[in-house]
Structures are given as structure tokens and as C-alpha cells.
Amino acid sequence: MKQAGNSTLGMVLMVLLMGGLTLHATRTRLAQDMVLVADEQQHHQDFWRAAGALQWGKVQHWPQTPGWQCQWWVTEQWRSCLLRMEDDRGLLQGSGTGRELALWHWVSLQGNQIRFRAHGWIDYCPLADAALCQAAARIQPGGNSGGDAAAGDEHQRAAALSSGAGAGF
């Protein structure tokens, strides 16, 4: 009879050990998944912030100067930038302030007004020159991209792009 009690106790300990290992594995997996959920939530917030900035940029009045121009809505943490090109064409970029995720849309310009081009939405910069895409990110509120020489180079690249390789048009 003494042996039957020991085997029962051994089985109870084994079940407790297996339960503890299972709980530990579940807790570890839950902690990993919480990080993924937080990343996914941040991505969704960044996406909708960029989409909002894109729509907000569409209704803004933009000066008729060539090159990149940016406007900020601090309350909503939106940033919208417009690259004016030749022939009343342009590229509008929307993003959350301080965020890397940006959305882009090819636009038609009529004076200070913007009209989205059909099928012009894109979630990556469509310009062949990566430096031209990154020029908008360097523009700070109340300033330009870092000097008149940089703005001149940017304008020359934008003019070359719009006259020859206007992807998306």
C-alpha cells in the first residue's frame, strides 16, 4: 500500500511540473505576442495619421513655387509635403510628424488647388531619385531643406523628372 501512495504522489508532482512548464511557455509566448500587437497598433496609427495628412494636404492652399513645400498641423501631428513639377503636376506626401511611414499621391495642380489623379495613390515614394524623396523629410517647420543650393538642386531634379521620367503620369 505504501508503494501505491508514492506512485500517486509522483504522478501529482509530474502533473504539477508539466502544468508549470506549460504556464511558463504560455506566459513567454504572450509576452512576445504583446510586442507584436503593440507594433501592429503603432503601424495602424502611423498609417491613418499619414492618410489623414494626405487628405488634409489636398485641401490646403500651396504656394506656386517649384520644389518641395511642407505644411504641418501640430495638433493632429500631421505633415503634408508637395513637390511641384512642370505642367501643373505634382506629388503629395502625407505622414505623421516624426514618423517614417508616408503615403504618396500623384496630383494635378490648378493654381493653389490640388486634385488627386485617378489611380495615383502609392505607399512608397515613386520617384527614381531617392535623394529627391528624402528632401521632403529634411524640411523643418518654417524653413527649407537646408539652403538655397539644396533647394536649387532639388528643383533641377524635379524638372528633369517631370520632363522625362514622370512615373505614374
Salt bridges, closest charged atoms under 4 A:
ASP33 OD2 - ARG29 NE 3.34
GLU40 OE2 - HIS44 NE2 3.04
ASP46 OD1 - ARG99 NE 3.26
ASP129 OD2 - ARG157 NH1 3.32
